[in-house]
Amino acid sequence: MTMVEDMEEGLLRRTPIIGEMILEAEQKGQKQGREEAIAELLGRLFARRVGRRPTTEEERAIVERARALGPGEVEDALLDLEGDALIRWLAEPARRS
């Protein structure tokens, strides 16, 4: 049964349109997985710095800043800014670098 399933998947991957769709879905899943992992890590850094988990709005701001500025710059802010300064930084409009 496993051999048949492997053969079927191989055939599907070699079919031009279906193969492209499978590849696109896999890439999207990997990207989404990376973004979720980054968001979780940044949320944990926020919690350590501020002493609580980020609110939904703060979490959204962290993710938006990571997309706009890059996760490294957001990580630096989360490590360098004290609790209140970090909260103010997240409340400010994001500036693209």
N, C-alpha and C positions, 0 to 999 in steps of 0.2 A: 504494500500500500504506500509506504514511504517513497519507494522508487517511482511509482506512478505520480504521486504528488510532486516530486522533484522534477520529473519530466514535464508535467503540466506547467509548472512555474517557469521552467526553462523555455518552453514554447511561448508562454505569454510574454516573457521578457524579450524574446526575439521578434515578436510581432511589433512592427514599428510604432503604431499609435499607442497600443496598450503598454509596451515596454517603456515608452516615454512617460506615460501616466504613472506607472509604478515607480520609476526613478524620481519623478517630481514629488510624489507623495512621500517617498522615503526621505528626500532632502528636506521637505517641509517639516516632517516629523522630527528630524535631527535638529533643524534650526529652532523649532518650537521647544524641543527638549533642552537645548543650550540656553535659550532665553529664560526658561523656567528655572534652570539651575542657577543662572546669574542672578535672577530676581530673588531667589531664596537666599543665596549667599549674601547679597546686599541687604536684604531684610534682616538677616541674623546680625550683620555688622551694626545696622541701625539699632537693633534691640540691645546690643552690648553697650553701645555708646549712650543711648538715651535711657535705658533701663526698662523698656517695654517694647512690645511688638509694634511695628508701624500700623497706623490706621489704614483703611482702604485707600483714602485719598493720598496719604504719605507714600504708601506702596506704589500707587499709580505714578506719583511724582518721581520716585526713585527709578522706576522702569523707563519713564519718558526721558529722564535725564541720561540714563545709560544709553538709550538709543540716540539721543541728540549729541551727547558729549563723549560717549564711549564709557564702558564699564570701569576702565582704569581711573578716569577722572572722578567718577562718582565714588569709587572705592577710596581714593585719596581723601575726598571730603568726609566720608564716613569715618575714616581713621583720624583725620586731623582736626576736625571741628568738634567743639564741646557740644553737649546736648542741646541747649537752647539755640546756639549758633547754627547747628545742623538743621534744626526745625525751621529756623528763619530762612536758611539757604534753600531748603526744599520748597518753601512757600513763595520764593521769588520766581519770576519768569526765567526759564532756562535760556541761556545764551549759547548759541552754537559756537564751537571752537574752530 
